[in-house]
C-alpha cells in the first residue's frame, strides 16, 4: 500500500509497504528494521514474530524514543511482557499492531513531532501462510 504524506526534509517517511518490503523515503528494505525520524536501523535481527528476543528490544532505548510502535507482520500478535521489559524500565511506551497499521501510525506520530520509533517485522506473504 502506498502512503501519501509529506513532511519536513531530513525525516524518515514510510512511503509504502507490502509483503516482504517497506519503502522509507526512496530506499526499499526487505528485512525487519527499526526506523525513527532521523535514523534507520536496517536488518533488525528478528526475521519473524517467533524470533523475537528480549535483546532485540534492548537495541531501542539508545535511540531515545518516547514511544515504540511494534509491527508484528500481517497480523496483530502480542509479545510476552518479559521481551519488552527493557522498554518499560526505560520509561518508553510500546504499542503493538500489525505492520501496516504500525507504518501508518509511525508516519502520523512522526509528522506530529513525536519521538517515535517503529520496530517493523516484514509482512508475510499470505499465500505462503503465517507462522
N, C-alpha and C positions, 0 to 999 in steps of 0.2 A: 504494500500500500504506500502510495506517495503521500507525504505530508507537506502542506503548504503553510509556511510560517516564515516570516522574515524577522531577523533580529540584528543586533549590533555586530559589527565586524569583530573578528578575533574570537568568536564564541563557537563552540561545537554544537551544531544543529543537526538533529537526526532528520534527514530528508526523506528516507524511505526505509521500509523493512519488508521482508518476505522470508519464506522458509530458507534457512541457510545463509542469509545475508542481511546486513544492516549498512545503510549508507549514511555516513556522517560527513557533512559538508560535501565534498566531491569524492571522498575516499570510501571504497566498498570494503567491508570487513566480513570475513566468513568464519570467524571463531568467536567464542564468548569474549566479552570485553567489559571494561568499566569506562564510562565517559562522564566527564564533568564539563562545565562550561569552558574550561581552559586546558584540559588535558584528556588524552585518550590512553588508557592502559590496554593495549592490544594483546590478544592472546591470554586473557584471564584463564587460568588453568582448568576450571571445570568445563567439560565438554557437554555435560547433561546435568539435569537436576540430581540424579542419583550420585553424581561425582562430587557434589558439594561437601566441603570440609570446613571446619572452623578456621583453619589457616587461610582459606580463600577470603573470608570476611575480615581477617586481621590486616589485609592489604589496604582496606578502605579508610580507616581513621587518619592515616597520614595525609590523605587528600583533603581533609578538613571540611567535609560536607556537614550541613545541619540535618540533612535527610538523605536516605538512600532508597532508591526505587529498585527493587529486585524483580527482574523479568524472568519468569520461570519457564519460558518456552511457549508452546502452543496452548497450554492450559495452566490455570492457576493451581499452584501447589505450595504449601507452607513448609518451610524448613523447620527442623527441630530447634527449639529455643537455644539449646546448647551451641548450635552452629553460629548464631548471631550474637552471642554473649559479648563479644568484643565491641560491637556497635553500641549495645545498651550501656556497657561500662564506660564508654567514651561519651555518652550523652547524645548519641546520634540516633535520630528516629529512623525507622525502617517501615516501608510499605511494600507489600508483596502483591504482584499482579502478573497476568500473562505478559509476554514480552511486547506484544503490540500495544497494549494499554500502558506499559511502562515507558515505551518510546514516546507516546503522546503526552503522558504526564510529565516526563522529563522536560520536553520542549516547553510545556506550559510553565512549569516552575522556573526553568532557566530564563525564559523570556520575562518572568516576573521579578528577576533579580535574585532569586534564591540560591543559596549554596547547595546545590543538589548534585548527587552522583547517581548514575544509573548503572547497576551491575546486571548485564544482559546475557542470558543464555540464548543461543540461537533457537529460532522457531523450527521445530521439527517438520519434516515433510509428512503431512497427514496420510499420504498414500502408503508410506512406509511404516506407519504406526508410531505410537508414542510410548517411550519407556515408562 
